[in-house]
């Protein structure tokens, strides 16, 4: 049996996957907002908020991953 809660390597991998997933989703949100920007000159607020939120969540996950790496 493995102890997921006790092994910091598992948490680092999980947080790394979460960071990359957030950044990929932010990229998709940006791409979906591009046609609006081309047509009307500005993106919708929903795309802006989604991109900012997902990028922030990815940065927080990456910082947590580095903190676990340094502390473990």
PDB file of N, CA, C and O in Angstrom:
ATOM      1  N   UNK A   1       0.829  -1.181   0.000  1.00  0.00           N
ATOM      2  CA  UNK A   1       0.000   0.000   0.000  1.00  0.00           C
ATOM      3  C   UNK A   1       0.876   1.249   0.000  1.00  0.00           C
ATOM      4  O   UNK A   1       1.890   1.311   0.696  1.00  0.00           O
ATOM      5  N   UNK A   2       0.480   2.221  -0.773  1.00  0.00           N
ATOM      6  CA  UNK A   2       1.204   3.482  -0.762  1.00  0.00           C
ATOM      7  C   UNK A   2       0.456   4.486   0.101  1.00  0.00           C
ATOM      8  O   UNK A   2      -0.769   4.447   0.216  1.00  0.00           O
ATOM      9  N   UNK A   3       1.202   5.359   0.687  1.00  0.00           N
ATOM     10  CA  UNK A   3       0.604   6.387   1.530  1.00  0.00           C
ATOM     11  C   UNK A   3       0.660   7.698   0.759  1.00  0.00           C
ATOM     12  O   UNK A   3       1.688   8.376   0.752  1.00  0.00           O
ATOM     13  N   UNK A   4      -0.434   8.051   0.117  1.00  0.00           N
ATOM     14  CA  UNK A   4      -0.468   9.237  -0.721  1.00  0.00           C
ATOM     15  C   UNK A   4      -0.274  10.509   0.094  1.00  0.00           C
ATOM     16  O   UNK A   4       0.377  11.443  -0.374  1.00  0.00           O
ATOM     17  N   UNK A   5      -0.813  10.563   1.276  1.00  0.00           N
ATOM     18  CA  UNK A   5      -0.723  11.779   2.071  1.00  0.00           C
ATOM     19  C   UNK A   5       0.674  12.010   2.635  1.00  0.00           C
ATOM     20  O   UNK A   5       1.032  13.147   2.944  1.00  0.00           O
ATOM     21  N   UNK A   6       1.458  10.968   2.772  1.00  0.00           N
ATOM     22  CA  UNK A   6       2.775  11.106   3.386  1.00  0.00           C
ATOM     23  C   UNK A   6       3.887  11.325   2.363  1.00  0.00           C
ATOM     24  O   UNK A   6       4.989  11.727   2.736  1.00  0.00           O
ATOM     25  N   UNK A   7       3.628  11.074   1.108  1.00  0.00           N
ATOM     26  CA  UNK A   7       4.678  11.145   0.098  1.00  0.00           C
ATOM     27  C   UNK A   7       4.616  12.483  -0.642  1.00  0.00           C
ATOM     28  O   UNK A   7       3.673  12.718  -1.397  1.00  0.00           O
ATOM     29  N   UNK A   8       5.598  13.363  -0.441  1.00  0.00           N
ATOM     30  CA  UNK A   8       5.559  14.670  -1.100  1.00  0.00           C
ATOM     31  C   UNK A   8       5.721  14.595  -2.620  1.00  0.00           C
ATOM     32  O   UNK A   8       5.290  15.503  -3.330  1.00  0.00           O
ATOM     33  N   UNK A   9       6.332  13.533  -3.120  1.00  0.00           N
ATOM     34  CA  UNK A   9       6.492  13.399  -4.562  1.00  0.00           C
ATOM     35  C   UNK A   9       5.142  13.309  -5.264  1.00  0.00           C
ATOM     36  O   UNK A   9       4.959  13.879  -6.339  1.00  0.00           O
ATOM     37  N   UNK A  10       4.203  12.598  -4.662  1.00  0.00           N
ATOM     38  CA  UNK A  10       2.867  12.508  -5.251  1.00  0.00           C
ATOM     39  C   UNK A  10       2.194  13.873  -5.300  1.00  0.00           C
ATOM     40  O   UNK A  10       1.536  14.207  -6.285  1.00  0.00           O
ATOM     41  N   UNK A  11       2.356  14.662  -4.243  1.00  0.00           N
ATOM     42  CA  UNK A  11       1.761  15.999  -4.210  1.00  0.00           C
ATOM     43  C   UNK A  11       2.409  16.909  -5.251  1.00  0.00           C
ATOM     44  O   UNK A  11       1.723  17.712  -5.882  1.00  0.00           O
ATOM     45  N   UNK A  12       3.722  16.790  -5.435  1.00  0.00           N
ATOM     46  CA  UNK A  12       4.398  17.595  -6.444  1.00  0.00           C
ATOM     47  C   UNK A  12       3.895  17.261  -7.838  1.00  0.00           C
ATOM     48  O   UNK A  12       3.648  18.160  -8.642  1.00  0.00           O
ATOM     49  N   UNK A  13       3.744  15.993  -8.128  1.00  0.00           N
ATOM     50  CA  UNK A  13       3.227  15.574  -9.433  1.00  0.00           C
ATOM     51  C   UNK A  13       1.794  16.059  -9.622  1.00  0.00           C
ATOM     52  O   UNK A  13       1.448  16.566 -10.689  1.00  0.00           O
ATOM     53  N   UNK A  14       0.972  15.910  -8.614  1.00  0.00           N
ATOM     54  CA  UNK A  14      -0.424  16.341  -8.695  1.00  0.00           C
ATOM     55  C   UNK A  14      -0.520  17.850  -8.919  1.00  0.00           C
ATOM     56  O   UNK A  14      -1.299  18.299  -9.761  1.00  0.00           O
ATOM     57  N   UNK A  15       0.256  18.630  -8.183  1.00  0.00           N
ATOM     58  CA  UNK A  15       0.225  20.081  -8.343  1.00  0.00           C
ATOM     59  C   UNK A  15       0.810  20.511  -9.694  1.00  0.00           C
ATOM     60  O   UNK A  15       0.349  21.492 -10.279  1.00  0.00           O
ATOM     61  N   UNK A  16       1.803  19.799 -10.184  1.00  0.00           N
ATOM     62  CA  UNK A  16       2.340  20.096 -11.506  1.00  0.00           C
ATOM     63  C   UNK A  16       1.323  19.846 -12.605  1.00  0.00           C
ATOM     64  O   UNK A  16       1.186  20.645 -13.532  1.00  0.00           O
ATOM     65  N   UNK A  17       0.612  18.730 -12.494  1.00  0.00           N
ATOM     66  CA  UNK A  17      -0.441  18.424 -13.459  1.00  0.00           C
ATOM     67  C   UNK A  17      -1.543  19.475 -13.392  1.00  0.00           C
ATOM     68  O   UNK A  17      -2.055  19.911 -14.424  1.00  0.00           O
ATOM     69  N   UNK A  18      -1.907  19.879 -12.182  1.00  0.00           N
ATOM     70  CA  UNK A  18      -2.939  20.904 -12.009  1.00  0.00           C
ATOM     71  C   UNK A  18      -2.507  22.238 -12.610  1.00  0.00           C
ATOM     72  O   UNK A  18      -3.309  22.915 -13.253  1.00  0.00           O
ATOM     73  N   UNK A  19      -1.252  22.621 -12.409  1.00  0.00           N
ATOM     74  CA  UNK A  19      -0.744  23.880 -12.967  1.00  0.00           C
ATOM     75  C   UNK A  19      -0.781  23.851 -14.492  1.00  0.00           C
ATOM     76  O   UNK A  19      -1.241  24.802 -15.123  1.00  0.00           O
ATOM     77  N   UNK A  20      -0.300  22.764 -15.079  1.00  0.00           N
ATOM     78  CA  UNK A  20      -0.301  22.666 -16.539  1.00  0.00           C
ATOM     79  C   UNK A  20      -1.719  22.647 -17.099  1.00  0.00           C
ATOM     80  O   UNK A  20      -1.979  23.248 -18.141  1.00  0.00           O
ATOM     81  N   UNK A  21      -2.630  21.970 -16.426  1.00  0.00           N
ATOM     82  CA  UNK A  21      -4.014  21.922 -16.875  1.00  0.00           C
ATOM     83  C   UNK A  21      -4.656  23.303 -16.822  1.00  0.00           C
ATOM     84  O   UNK A  21      -5.378  23.694 -17.739  1.00  0.00           O
ATOM     85  N   UNK A  22      -4.390  24.039 -15.746  1.00  0.00           N
ATOM     86  CA  UNK A  22      -4.932  25.396 -15.635  1.00  0.00           C
ATOM     87  C   UNK A  22      -4.401  26.286 -16.748  1.00  0.00           C
ATOM     88  O   UNK A  22      -5.155  27.056 -17.342  1.00  0.00           O
ATOM     89  N   UNK A  23      -3.102  26.184 -17.034  1.00  0.00           N
ATOM     90  CA  UNK A  23      -2.522  27.027 -18.078  1.00  0.00           C
ATOM     91  C   UNK A  23      -3.038  26.642 -19.462  1.00  0.00           C
ATOM     92  O   UNK A  23      -3.230  27.517 -20.307  1.00  0.00           O
ATOM     93  N   UNK A  24      -3.265  25.359 -19.711  1.00  0.00           N
ATOM     94  CA  UNK A  24      -3.831  24.954 -20.997  1.00  0.00           C
ATOM     95  C   UNK A  24      -5.270  25.444 -21.135  1.00  0.00           C
ATOM     96  O   UNK A  24      -5.675  25.882 -22.211  1.00  0.00           O
ATOM     97  N   UNK A  25      -6.044  25.372 -20.048  1.00  0.00           N
ATOM     98  CA  UNK A  25      -7.417  25.862 -20.086  1.00  0.00           C
ATOM     99  C   UNK A  25      -7.452  27.377 -20.274  1.00  0.00           C
ATOM    100  O   UNK A  25      -8.338  27.893 -20.956  1.00  0.00           O
ATOM    101  N   UNK A  26      -6.502  28.095 -19.680  1.00  0.00           N
ATOM    102  CA  UNK A  26      -6.422  29.543 -19.885  1.00  0.00           C
ATOM    103  C   UNK A  26      -6.111  29.851 -21.347  1.00  0.00           C
ATOM    104  O   UNK A  26      -6.638  30.814 -21.904  1.00  0.00           O
ATOM    105  N   UNK A  27      -5.271  29.053 -21.959  1.00  0.00           N
ATOM    106  CA  UNK A  27      -4.980  29.225 -23.382  1.00  0.00           C
ATOM    107  C   UNK A  27      -6.200  28.984 -24.245  1.00  0.00           C
ATOM    108  O   UNK A  27      -6.434  29.707 -25.213  1.00  0.00           O
ATOM    109  N   UNK A  28      -6.978  27.975 -23.900  1.00  0.00           N
ATOM    110  CA  UNK A  28      -8.216  27.706 -24.648  1.00  0.00           C
ATOM    111  C   UNK A  28      -9.189  28.864 -24.483  1.00  0.00           C
ATOM    112  O   UNK A  28      -9.825  29.275 -25.454  1.00  0.00           O
ATOM    113  N   UNK A  29      -9.316  29.398 -23.273  1.00  0.00           N
ATOM    114  CA  UNK A  29     -10.211  30.537 -23.047  1.00  0.00           C
ATOM    115  C   UNK A  29      -9.751  31.751 -23.848  1.00  0.00           C
ATOM    116  O   UNK A  29     -10.580  32.505 -24.358  1.00  0.00           O
ATOM    117  N   UNK A  30      -8.449  31.944 -23.961  1.00  0.00           N
ATOM    118  CA  UNK A  30      -7.933  33.049 -24.757  1.00  0.00           C
ATOM    119  C   UNK A  30      -8.238  32.858 -26.234  1.00  0.00           C
ATOM    120  O   UNK A  30      -8.616  33.800 -26.930  1.00  0.00           O
ATOM    121  N   UNK A  31      -8.069  31.633 -26.701  1.00  0.00           N
ATOM    122  CA  UNK A  31      -8.358  31.348 -28.113  1.00  0.00           C
ATOM    123  C   UNK A  31      -9.834  31.533 -28.398  1.00  0.00           C
ATOM    124  O   UNK A  31     -10.191  32.035 -29.464  1.00  0.00           O
ATOM    125  N   UNK A  32     -10.702  31.143 -27.480  1.00  0.00           N
ATOM    126  CA  UNK A  32     -12.140  31.315 -27.686  1.00  0.00           C
ATOM    127  C   UNK A  32     -12.540  32.784 -27.677  1.00  0.00           C
ATOM    128  O   UNK A  32     -13.542  33.149 -28.292  1.00  0.00           O
ATOM    129  N   UNK A  33     -11.783  33.630 -26.995  1.00  0.00           N
ATOM    130  CA  UNK A  33     -12.078  35.055 -26.969  1.00  0.00           C
ATOM    131  C   UNK A  33     -11.516  35.822 -28.146  1.00  0.00           C
ATOM    132  O   UNK A  33     -11.877  36.981 -28.349  1.00  0.00           O
ATOM    133  N   UNK A  34     -10.639  35.206 -28.929  1.00  0.00           N
ATOM    134  CA  UNK A  34      -9.993  35.896 -30.045  1.00  0.00           C
ATOM    135  C   UNK A  34     -10.974  36.332 -31.137  1.00  0.00           C
ATOM    136  O   UNK A  34     -10.848  37.459 -31.615  1.00  0.00           O
ATOM    137  N   UNK A  35     -11.944  35.513 -31.561  1.00  0.00           N
ATOM    138  CA  UNK A  35     -12.877  35.989 -32.586  1.00  0.00           C
ATOM    139  C   UNK A  35     -13.676  37.226 -32.151  1.00  0.00           C
ATOM    140  O   UNK A  35     -13.953  38.103 -32.970  1.00  0.00           O
ATOM    141  N   UNK A  36     -14.044  37.297 -30.874  1.00  0.00           N
ATOM    142  CA  UNK A  36     -14.729  38.488 -30.378  1.00  0.00           C
ATOM    143  C   UNK A  36     -13.827  39.709 -30.478  1.00  0.00           C
ATOM    144  O   UNK A  36     -14.279  40.800 -30.825  1.00  0.00           O
ATOM    145  N   UNK A  37     -12.556  39.517 -30.174  1.00  0.00           N
ATOM    146  CA  UNK A  37     -11.615  40.630 -30.238  1.00  0.00           C
ATOM    147  C   UNK A  37     -11.423  41.090 -31.679  1.00  0.00           C
ATOM    148  O   UNK A  37     -11.295  42.288 -31.933  1.00  0.00           O
ATOM    149  N   UNK A  38     -11.402  40.165 -32.608  1.00  0.00           N
ATOM    150  CA  UNK A  38     -11.235  40.518 -34.014  1.00  0.00           C
ATOM    151  C   UNK A  38     -12.461  41.265 -34.518  1.00  0.00           C
ATOM    152  O   UNK A  38     -12.336  42.263 -35.227  1.00  0.00           O
ATOM    153  N   UNK A  39     -13.660  40.779 -34.150  1.00  0.00           N
ATOM    154  CA  UNK A  39     -14.889  41.396 -34.647  1.00  0.00           C
ATOM    155  C   UNK A  39     -15.193  42.734 -33.988  1.00  0.00           C
ATOM    156  O   UNK A  39     -15.510  43.710 -34.669  1.00  0.00           O
ATOM    157  N   UNK A  40     -15.095  42.778 -32.671  1.00  0.00           N
ATOM    158  CA  UNK A  40     -15.562  43.952 -31.944  1.00  0.00           C
ATOM    159  C   UNK A  40     -14.443  44.772 -31.312  1.00  0.00           C
ATOM    160  O   UNK A  40     -14.713  45.834 -30.751  1.00  0.00           O
ATOM    161  N   UNK A  41     -13.225  44.322 -31.385  1.00  0.00           N
ATOM    162  CA  UNK A  41     -12.118  45.083 -30.852  1.00  0.00           C
ATOM    163  C   UNK A  41     -11.824  44.843 -29.386  1.00  0.00           C
ATOM    164  O   UNK A  41     -10.843  45.375 -28.866  1.00  0.00           O
ATOM    165  N   UNK A  42     -12.646  44.055 -28.699  1.00  0.00           N
ATOM    166  CA  UNK A  42     -12.366  43.728 -27.300  1.00  0.00           C
ATOM    167  C   UNK A  42     -12.956  42.359 -26.977  1.00  0.00           C
ATOM    168  O   UNK A  42     -13.925  41.922 -27.598  1.00  0.00           O
ATOM    169  N   UNK A  43     -12.360  41.701 -26.005  1.00  0.00           N
ATOM    170  CA  UNK A  43     -12.842  40.378 -25.611  1.00  0.00           C
ATOM    171  C   UNK A  43     -13.970  40.518 -24.613  1.00  0.00           C
ATOM    172  O   UNK A  43     -14.157  41.578 -24.016  1.00  0.00           O
ATOM    173  N   UNK A  44     -14.713  39.458 -24.436  1.00  0.00           N
ATOM    174  CA  UNK A  44     -15.795  39.478 -23.458  1.00  0.00           C
ATOM    175  C   UNK A  44     -15.212  39.404 -22.058  1.00  0.00           C
ATOM    176  O   UNK A  44     -14.102  38.911 -21.856  1.00  0.00           O
ATOM    177  N   UNK A  45     -15.967  39.895 -21.109  1.00  0.00           N
ATOM    178  CA  UNK A  45     -15.503  39.877 -19.713  1.00  0.00           C
ATOM    179  C   UNK A  45     -15.347  38.446 -19.205  1.00  0.00           C
ATOM    180  O   UNK A  45     -14.455  38.172 -18.402  1.00  0.00           O
ATOM    181  N   UNK A  46     -16.200  37.534 -19.659  1.00  0.00           N
ATOM    182  CA  UNK A  46     -16.120  36.142 -19.202  1.00  0.00           C
ATOM    183  C   UNK A  46     -14.790  35.507 -19.609  1.00  0.00           C
ATOM    184  O   UNK A  46     -14.171  34.802 -18.813  1.00  0.00           O
ATOM    185  N   UNK A  47     -14.353  35.752 -20.835  1.00  0.00           N
ATOM    186  CA  UNK A  47     -13.060  35.209 -21.286  1.00  0.00           C
ATOM    187  C   UNK A  47     -11.910  35.838 -20.516  1.00  0.00           C
ATOM    188  O   UNK A  47     -10.945  35.158 -20.168  1.00  0.00           O
ATOM    189  N   UNK A  48     -12.011  37.145 -20.248  1.00  0.00           N
ATOM    190  CA  UNK A  48     -10.956  37.804 -19.473  1.00  0.00           C
ATOM    191  C   UNK A  48     -10.867  37.236 -18.067  1.00  0.00           C
ATOM    192  O   UNK A  48      -9.777  36.940 -17.578  1.00  0.00           O
ATOM    193  N   UNK A  49     -12.013  37.085 -17.420  1.00  0.00           N
ATOM    194  CA  UNK A  49     -12.022  36.540 -16.055  1.00  0.00           C
ATOM    195  C   UNK A  49     -11.547  35.094 -16.023  1.00  0.00           C
ATOM    196  O   UNK A  49     -10.801  34.705 -15.124  1.00  0.00           O
ATOM    197  N   UNK A  50     -11.976  34.294 -17.001  1.00  0.00           N
ATOM    198  CA  UNK A  50     -11.567  32.884 -17.045  1.00  0.00           C
ATOM    199  C   UNK A  50     -10.060  32.767 -17.261  1.00  0.00           C
ATOM    200  O   UNK A  50      -9.394  31.965 -16.606  1.00  0.00           O
ATOM    201  N   UNK A  51      -9.529  33.567 -18.175  1.00  0.00           N
ATOM    202  CA  UNK A  51      -8.098  33.528 -18.438  1.00  0.00           C
ATOM    203  C   UNK A  51      -7.298  33.955 -17.219  1.00  0.00           C
ATOM    204  O   UNK A  51      -6.315  33.308 -16.856  1.00  0.00           O
ATOM    205  N   UNK A  52      -7.720  35.045 -16.587  1.00  0.00           N
ATOM    206  CA  UNK A  52      -7.010  35.536 -15.408  1.00  0.00           C
ATOM    207  C   UNK A  52      -7.099  34.549 -14.245  1.00  0.00           C
ATOM    208  O   UNK A  52      -6.102  34.279 -13.575  1.00  0.00           O
ATOM    209  N   UNK A  53      -8.284  34.017 -14.010  1.00  0.00           N
ATOM    210  CA  UNK A  53      -8.468  33.074 -12.905  1.00  0.00           C
ATOM    211  C   UNK A  53      -7.697  31.783 -13.093  1.00  0.00           C
ATOM    212  O   UNK A  53      -7.070  31.287 -12.157  1.00  0.00           O
ATOM    213  N   UNK A  54      -7.740  31.239 -14.291  1.00  0.00           N
ATOM    214  CA  UNK A  54      -7.030  29.990 -14.551  1.00  0.00           C
ATOM    215  C   UNK A  54      -5.516  30.189 -14.526  1.00  0.00           C
ATOM    216  O   UNK A  54      -4.783  29.314 -14.065  1.00  0.00           O
ATOM    217  N   UNK A  55      -5.049  31.325 -15.015  1.00  0.00           N
ATOM    218  CA  UNK A  55      -3.617  31.610 -14.946  1.00  0.00           C
ATOM    219  C   UNK A  55      -3.177  31.762 -13.487  1.00  0.00           C
ATOM    220  O   UNK A  55      -2.126  31.253 -13.095  1.00  0.00           O
ATOM    221  N   UNK A  56      -3.973  32.456 -12.696  1.00  0.00           N
ATOM    222  CA  UNK A  56      -3.664  32.612 -11.276  1.00  0.00           C
ATOM    223  C   UNK A  56      -3.657  31.281 -10.539  1.00  0.00           C
ATOM    224  O   UNK A  56      -2.783  31.031  -9.708  1.00  0.00           O
ATOM    225  N   UNK A  57      -4.627  30.431 -10.841  1.00  0.00           N
ATOM    226  CA  UNK A  57      -4.663  29.117 -10.205  1.00  0.00           C
ATOM    227  C   UNK A  57      -3.445  28.282 -10.596  1.00  0.00           C
ATOM    228  O   UNK A  57      -2.911  27.542  -9.770  1.00  0.00           O
ATOM    229  N   UNK A  58      -3.007  28.396 -11.836  1.00  0.00           N
ATOM    230  CA  UNK A  58      -1.807  27.686 -12.269  1.00  0.00           C
ATOM    231  C   UNK A  58      -0.560  28.187 -11.564  1.00  0.00           C
ATOM    232  O   UNK A  58       0.311  27.399 -11.198  1.00  0.00           O
ATOM    233  N   UNK A  59      -0.473  29.500 -11.374  1.00  0.00           N
ATOM    234  CA  UNK A  59       0.683  30.063 -10.681  1.00  0.00           C
ATOM    235  C   UNK A  59       0.693  29.628  -9.217  1.00  0.00           C
ATOM    236  O   UNK A  59       1.745  29.284  -8.677  1.00  0.00           O
ATOM    237  N   UNK A  60      -0.463  29.644  -8.583  1.00  0.00           N
ATOM    238  CA  UNK A  60      -0.552  29.206  -7.178  1.00  0.00           C
ATOM    239  C   UNK A  60      -0.159  27.733  -7.059  1.00  0.00           C
ATOM    240  O   UNK A  60       0.548  27.358  -6.124  1.00  0.00           O
ATOM    241  N   UNK A  61      -0.607  26.903  -7.987  1.00  0.00           N
ATOM    242  CA  UNK A  61      -0.247  25.486  -7.964  1.00  0.00           C
ATOM    243  C   UNK A  61       1.253  25.298  -8.164  1.00  0.00           C
ATOM    244  O   UNK A  61       1.869  24.458  -7.507  1.00  0.00           O
ATOM    245  N   UNK A  62       1.840  26.074  -9.064  1.00  0.00           N
ATOM    246  CA  UNK A  62       3.277  25.953  -9.307  1.00  0.00           C
ATOM    247  C   UNK A  62       4.077  26.411  -8.089  1.00  0.00           C
ATOM    248  O   UNK A  62       5.088  25.798  -7.747  1.00  0.00           O
ATOM    249  N   UNK A  63       3.633  27.479  -7.435  1.00  0.00           N
ATOM    250  CA  UNK A  63       4.336  27.953  -6.236  1.00  0.00           C
ATOM    251  C   UNK A  63       4.219  26.923  -5.122  1.00  0.00           C
ATOM    252  O   UNK A  63       5.190  26.674  -4.408  1.00  0.00           O
ATOM    253  N   UNK A  64       3.047  26.324  -4.963  1.00  0.00           N
ATOM    254  CA  UNK A  64       2.877  25.282  -3.944  1.00  0.00           C
ATOM    255  C   UNK A  64       3.758  24.079  -4.254  1.00  0.00           C
ATOM    256  O   UNK A  64       4.324  23.469  -3.347  1.00  0.00           O
ATOM    257  N   UNK A  65       3.873  23.739  -5.529  1.00  0.00           N
ATOM    258  CA  UNK A  65       4.722  22.612  -5.920  1.00  0.00           C
ATOM    259  C   UNK A  65       6.183  22.895  -5.568  1.00  0.00           C
ATOM    260  O   UNK A  65       6.876  22.022  -5.046  1.00  0.00           O
ATOM    261  N   UNK A  66       6.648  24.103  -5.850  1.00  0.00           N
ATOM    262  CA  UNK A  66       8.026  24.470  -5.525  1.00  0.00           C
ATOM    263  C   UNK A  66       8.230  24.499  -4.015  1.00  0.00           C
ATOM    264  O   UNK A  66       9.280  24.087  -3.522  1.00  0.00           O
ATOM    265  N   UNK A  67       7.232  24.983  -3.281  1.00  0.00           N
ATOM    266  CA  UNK A  67       7.353  25.021  -1.817  1.00  0.00           C
ATOM    267  C   UNK A  67       7.475  23.612  -1.237  1.00  0.00           C
ATOM    268  O   UNK A  67       8.266  23.380  -0.323  1.00  0.00           O
ATOM    269  N   UNK A  68       6.700  22.686  -1.763  1.00  0.00           N
ATOM    270  CA  UNK A  68       6.799  21.295  -1.294  1.00  0.00           C
ATOM    271  C   UNK A  68       8.163  20.721  -1.654  1.00  0.00           C
ATOM    272  O   UNK A  68       8.764  19.997  -0.861  1.00  0.00           O
ATOM    273  N   UNK A  69       8.652  21.042  -2.850  1.00  0.00           N
ATOM    274  CA  UNK A  69       9.958  20.569  -3.284  1.00  0.00           C
ATOM    275  C   UNK A  69      11.069  21.090  -2.367  1.00  0.00           C
ATOM    276  O   UNK A  69      11.982  20.344  -2.012  1.00  0.00           O
ATOM    277  N   UNK A  70      10.995  22.352  -1.990  1.00  0.00           N
ATOM    278  CA  UNK A  70      12.026  22.946  -1.162  1.00  0.00           C
ATOM    279  C   UNK A  70      11.932  22.441   0.286  1.00  0.00           C
ATOM    280  O   UNK A  70      12.955  22.178   0.918  1.00  0.00           O
ATOM    281  N   UNK A  71      10.726  22.309   0.799  1.00  0.00           N
ATOM    282  CA  UNK A  71      10.547  21.926   2.190  1.00  0.00           C
ATOM    283  C   UNK A  71      10.725  20.429   2.441  1.00  0.00           C
ATOM    284  O   UNK A  71      11.040  20.024   3.560  1.00  0.00           O
ATOM    285  N   UNK A  72      10.530  19.619   1.427  1.00  0.00           N
ATOM    286  CA  UNK A  72      10.618  18.170   1.620  1.00  0.00           C
ATOM    287  C   UNK A  72      12.022  17.654   1.470  1.00  0.00           C
ATOM    288  O   UNK A  72      12.256  16.453   1.605  1.00  0.00           O
TER     289      UNK A  72
END
